[in-house]
Amino acid sequence: MKMLSLLLIAIGVVLLVVGTVYPLVIINIGDSTPPIFGAVAPATGASYQGVSLIAVDVTDSESGVKTVIAILDGTNYALVQSELIPKNWQKSITALSQGIHTISYVATNNAELYTTYPQGTFTVSTALQGNWYVNDILITSPTQVVSSNVPTFTFKFVKTSATDDSKIACTCWEGGTKLFTLSRSSLGTWVYDYAFSYGKHTLDLQATDGTVTIHMDIFDFQVGGVSGGISMQMILWIVGAVFIAAGVGVEIVKPKGLPLEGKLKL
């Protein structure tokens, strides 16, 4: 029993150590692939009614992402990895002024390989103002996690500027494909119910007055289950902790004080 207990605890300790130094141990095997960018906000070519957060999705399945830098109007911003969604890196900034801004991103992995998201421009415009809601929850950030086990969601855009309703169109896009167009339900309000397939989606909500198109992104739109998943490092820690607990448990429940076989006296 004692040998089994020590073996389980030893395995657990090894897994915890490997989890702590992961992904550095992976580098020794070799990583020849730079990080991969997913959704970014602000994105080049897009217009926003306000920008006070920089957010990007970056992944690297081999050595892991080490740093993500955003170059906004010539100033470097070091983005911070999200604890809830490891692939998401973000940085709060002072709200940008109205007008055209430049943006690019650089992501580096633990093998010192990097990927550059090409520089481009985006616009902050107050010509069209409004709020987006999903299931009556106000969407305030592209990193806001929206999830439900029910596949049908209600989308709503409520205009807050004085733009003529007849000029406004509201749509939802995924991967460059338009999913649906919202219908005007009342003065300054557009609504639509849509059923998604189960899994994770990255959505781009757009409102346009024919002159400017305002974007609101949702990076982690999850239908069924929990968005974000679990990292390999977390798996190693959890399994290591389970082995240690099992080893301690074996030692605790070990029978004690029983007579040896052949020595039992009646």
DAHUDA-V56682 format. One line per field, one symbol per residue. ss: DSSP state (h for helix, s for strand, l for the rest). phi: phi as a letter, one per 20 degrees, with the letter a starting at -180 (. if undefined). burial: # if it has 16 or more other C-alpha atoms within 10 Angstrom, else .. A space follows every 50 residues. Layout:
ss=???
phi=???
burial=???
This chain:
ss=lhhhhhhhhhhhhhhhhhhhhllhhhhllllllllsssssslllllssll llssssssslllllssssssssllsssslssllllllsssssllllllss sssssssssllllssssssssssslllllsssssllsslllllllsssll lsssssssslllllhhhlssssssllssssslssssllssssssslllss ssssssssllllsssssssssssllllllllhhhhhhhhhhhhhhhhhhh hhllllllllllllll
phi=.fffffffffffffffffffefegfffffocddffdedfcbfdfneccea ccbdbbdccbfedneebcddddlndeceedffffcgfecbbfcfgfffpe cdbbccdcefemeccdegfbdccdcdfccacdcclmdfedbfefedbaee fecddbddfddeffgfeecccccblndfeadfdfdagmcccbdbeeffpe cddcecccdndcdedcecfcdddnmdfomcefffffffffffffffffff ffeggcmfffgndfde
burial=....##.######.##.##..###.##...#..####.######.##### #.########.#########.#....#.###...#######......... #################...#########.##.#....#.###.####.. ..#.#####........######.......####...#####...#...# #########..############..###....#..##.######.###.# ................
